[in-house]
């Protein structure tokens, strides 16, 4: 468990160290000129005192911390910034509390339906517990990278790529949006809790079918789009034919039997649903010629 250590200000210790250094230098000069034995005794005293005081002086930059140990025992973490002084026998290890970006590499995995896909994520993480980050895992930065890849792989295998593969799926990688990102962020926080890491944000940065099936899937998507477009065209054409027959009948411009109505409907459907412009054949004779 992390313990916050609050050391004293280091400015007084800095002044004392300077005075001890000047005192040792003065004793050396006096001893060299006068040969006084008392000043010779003071030289090592001032020197040892200077080393003792100066060794406890440390600087902690903003968004950084120092983890303190005393002969292998954890005594606390210093999160206070500035010039500080600690017990000279403490060993301090520097650790950053800044937010870090992890741009994950593109992974090739199988989605829930077994289709090979490519997926990558961008993760923003930060150290929240210095004790866990320093002592619970071996190399917390490498731990973050490996666990992040594992979380992305697990997410990819838990969801289908899109609803074309699984129409009953509640969430897909392609259309899930923020829900997919929330699932990834939640799993990352669970995995990285042991290392004292908190994930601020996690987003899918790359998502695509693997190259070996990308062409086939593109053709499938195009076919689905064509079918949907054709359905709309046919629906509109039926409405237009119905409206034409209704207006001809209401205005009594021409009387058509069932056979001629069927021929008219057939011709109108060909004209309205055809991909190319129809080439009309003009009839200059009678209607039944």
PyMOL commands that set and color helices and strands:
alter all, ss='L'
color gray80, all
select helices_A, chain A and resi 11-34+37-55+130-136+140-158+178-195+211-251+258-273
alter helices_A, ss='H'
color red, helices_A
select strands_A, chain A and resi 8-9+57-60+64-70+73-78+82-85+91-96+100-103+107-110+116-127+197-209
alter strands_A, ss='S'
color yellow, strands_A
deselect
rebuild
show_as cartoon
